[in-house]
Amino acid sequence: MPNGKGTQSAFIYLPPGDNHWIDIAVLIASSIPNALISRLGKHFGALYYKNIARREYSCCYAAFDKTGRLAGVILGTLDRNEAKSLDFSLKIRLLLAANVRLFSPAVFRWFACGWRNRSATKRLMRDFPKAELIVVVVHEDFKGNRIGRTLITELESFFRNNKLDFPYLILTEKSNRVANVLYEKIGAQFIKTYPYHDKLMNEWHKPLF
Ligand SMILES: CC(C)(COP(=O)(O)OP(=O)(O)OC[C@H]1O[C@@H](n2cnc3c(N)ncnc32)[C@H](O)[C@@H]1OP(=O)(O)O)[C@@H](O)C(=O)NCCC(=O)NCCS
């Protein structure tokens, strides 16, 4: 049973342990089914997100209810390029975890669209801030309890403690109405919509007030 910060509320906010990563990958995949990582299976997701979270410049908090059930998670980093880099052995483990899912039509379409738009996408992504809120999700059963906002506050404390003095990046699908409303409400600035593989993404920059 996790315990720690936030025990006065109905939820507890903690860095996840090694035993939580499969649940986290399942939660992210069910909340953001269109993302490539979500299509590559829970073992792929667990390995991928855990690799980002364990980096020195990354931060991950999970929200648990009083029974210890996973209610939400946030993952962010001060350096998105460093956090998402993969060493050789991890690449092999990810390929093995993805297995036959790599050959699905959805994955093929993702790669084909990305290849077609690669130079435009590279140009549009050139000026991205280094720090990023990579993902925030709340389980369907717990939405509307301000867990999303609280997780963002936790991530921002990490950024503040590490002296981040530029806005951080948030990317979300243009069609994701709830997330776009949330980012506008927390004071993020909308920058642009751009094509990314088979989707249209919104770029937001969020200053630390
Ligand atoms: C986006 C998400 C994380 C919000 O989590 P949440 O805990 O339900 O959100 P909160 O209770 O903290 O609400 C924060 C704000 O989000 C907005 N919001 C939340 N649910 C909403 C809904 N159903 N319709 C419209 N706006 C909504 C509100 O503006 C709310 O502000 P308010 O508290 O002033 O009303 C959650 O809906 C989710 O997991 N969505 C799927 C995953 C996703 O899209 N993640 C973002 C991309 S990485």
The ligand as an SDF file (V2000), in Angstrom:
LIG
                    3D

 48 50  0  0  0  0  0  0  0  0999 V2000
   -6.9780   14.9170  -19.5870 C   0  0  0  0  0  0  0  0  0  0  0  0
   -7.1160   14.1530  -18.2700 C   0  0  0  0  0  0  0  0  0  0  0  0
   -5.7250   13.7330  -17.8000 C   0  0  0  0  0  0  0  0  0  0  0  0
   -7.7670   15.0700  -17.2140 C   0  0  0  0  0  0  0  0  0  0  0  0
   -7.7670   14.3770  -15.9790 O   0  0  0  0  0  0  0  0  0  0  0  0
   -8.8340   14.6830  -14.8130 P   0  0  0  0  0  0  0  0  0  0  0  0
   -8.2520   14.2340  -13.5250 O   0  0  0  0  0  0  0  0  0  0  0  0
  -10.1600   14.1260  -15.1740 O   0  0  0  0  0  0  0  0  0  0  0  0
   -8.9040   16.2700  -14.8870 O   0  0  0  0  0  0  0  0  0  0  0  0
   -9.1820   17.2650  -13.6630 P   0  0  0  0  0  0  0  0  0  0  0  0
  -10.2820   16.7110  -12.7910 O   0  0  0  0  0  0  0  0  0  0  0  0
   -7.8920   17.5910  -13.0040 O   0  0  0  0  0  0  0  0  0  0  0  0
   -9.7590   18.5190  -14.4550 O   0  0  0  0  0  0  0  0  0  0  0  0
   -8.9120   19.5210  -14.9370 C   0  0  0  0  0  0  0  0  0  0  0  0
   -9.6040   20.3050  -16.0350 C   0  0  0  0  0  0  0  0  0  0  0  0
   -9.7400   19.4550  -17.2030 O   0  0  0  0  0  0  0  0  0  0  0  0
  -10.9430   19.8020  -17.8930 C   0  0  0  0  0  0  0  0  0  0  0  0
  -11.8010   18.6540  -18.0060 N   0  0  0  0  0  0  0  0  0  0  0  0
  -11.6840   17.4760  -17.3400 C   0  0  0  0  0  0  0  0  0  0  0  0
  -12.6320   16.6270  -17.7600 N   0  0  0  0  0  0  0  0  0  0  0  0
  -13.3560   17.2810  -18.6920 C   0  0  0  0  0  0  0  0  0  0  0  0
  -14.4500   16.9260  -19.5280 C   0  0  0  0  0  0  0  0  0  0  0  0
  -15.0210   15.7120  -19.4830 N   0  0  0  0  0  0  0  0  0  0  0  0
  -14.9120   17.8400  -20.4150 N   0  0  0  0  0  0  0  0  0  0  0  0
  -14.3430   19.0730  -20.5050 C   0  0  0  0  0  0  0  0  0  0  0  0
  -13.2870   19.4590  -19.7540 N   0  0  0  0  0  0  0  0  0  0  0  0
  -12.8180   18.5750  -18.8630 C   0  0  0  0  0  0  0  0  0  0  0  0
  -11.6350   20.8340  -17.0760 C   0  0  0  0  0  0  0  0  0  0  0  0
  -11.3080   22.0550  -17.7040 O   0  0  0  0  0  0  0  0  0  0  0  0
  -10.9940   20.7700  -15.7150 C   0  0  0  0  0  0  0  0  0  0  0  0
  -10.9220   22.0540  -15.1450 O   0  0  0  0  0  0  0  0  0  0  0  0
  -11.8810   22.4600  -13.8940 P   0  0  0  0  0  0  0  0  0  0  0  0
  -11.3880   21.5880  -12.7660 O   0  0  0  0  0  0  0  0  0  0  0  0
  -11.5810   23.8940  -13.6990 O   0  0  0  0  0  0  0  0  0  0  0  0
  -13.2650   22.1390  -14.3050 O   0  0  0  0  0  0  0  0  0  0  0  0
   -8.0370   12.9130  -18.4340 C   0  0  0  0  0  0  0  0  0  0  0  0
   -9.2640   13.2990  -19.0160 O   0  0  0  0  0  0  0  0  0  0  0  0
   -7.4300   11.8180  -19.2830 C   0  0  0  0  0  0  0  0  0  0  0  0
   -6.7660   10.9070  -18.7860 O   0  0  0  0  0  0  0  0  0  0  0  0
   -7.6770   11.8420  -20.6220 N   0  0  0  0  0  0  0  0  0  0  0  0
   -7.1830   10.7880  -21.5040 C   0  0  0  0  0  0  0  0  0  0  0  0
   -5.6770   10.8560  -21.6640 C   0  0  0  0  0  0  0  0  0  0  0  0
   -5.2420   12.1450  -22.2890 C   0  0  0  0  0  0  0  0  0  0  0  0
   -5.8400   12.6000  -23.2550 O   0  0  0  0  0  0  0  0  0  0  0  0
   -4.1640   12.7390  -21.7650 N   0  0  0  0  0  0  0  0  0  0  0  0
   -3.6230   13.9820  -22.2660 C   0  0  0  0  0  0  0  0  0  0  0  0
   -2.7260   13.7840  -23.4160 C   0  0  0  0  0  0  0  0  0  0  0  0
   -1.1290   13.2160  -22.8870 S   0  0  0  0  0  0  0  0  0  0  0  0
  1  2  1  0
  2  3  1  0
  2  4  1  0
  2 36  1  0
  4  5  1  0
  5  6  1  0
  6  7  2  0
  6  8  1  0
  6  9  1  0
  9 10  1  0
 10 11  2  0
 10 12  1  0
 10 13  1  0
 13 14  1  0
 14 15  1  0
 15 16  1  0
 15 30  1  0
 16 17  1  0
 17 18  1  0
 17 28  1  0
 18 19  1  0
 18 27  1  0
 19 20  2  0
 20 21  1  0
 21 22  1  0
 21 27  2  0
 22 23  1  0
 22 24  2  0
 24 25  1  0
 25 26  2  0
 26 27  1  0
 28 29  1  0
 28 30  1  0
 30 31  1  0
 31 32  1  0
 32 33  2  0
 32 34  1  0
 32 35  1  0
 36 37  1  0
 36 38  1  0
 38 39  2  0
 38 40  1  0
 40 41  1  0
 41 42  1  0
 42 43  1  0
 43 44  2  0
 43 45  1  0
 45 46  1  0
 46 47  1  0
 47 48  1  0
M  END
$$$$
